[in-house]
Every structure is written in C-alpha cells, then in structure tokens.
Amino acid sequence: MTKNESEARCLVPVVGLPGSGKSFFASRFAEALGAVYLSSDVMRMKCW
C-alpha cells in the first residue's frame, strides 16, 4: 500500500447563499489543510 492509499480521504461540501463567500472560504480552507480545492463553477465550465 502506498502512502496515498493509506491516508484517509474526505470530501467537504461547502454550501450557502449566493454571494456568501463559499468559494473564498473553501479555497482558503483547502490551502490551510494542504488539500485539493475543486470549484464546481470551473468543473461546469469545462463540461459545457
């Protein structure tokens, strides 16, 4: 088992009203944790 396979993985959804700072919070939170930040806005733009 590699190091990555032995580490726990977690998805943290961030929800809230429009303009409430979800993307700002989520990007800073991911940075503080050394995690990957996935923006649903960016993902939707790539799909369509």
Residue pairs with C-beta under 8 A, 6 or more apart in sequence:
12 26
12 29
14 22
14 25
14 26
14 29
15 22
16 22
23 39
23 41
26 37
26 39
27 37
27 39
29 35
30 36
30 37
31 37
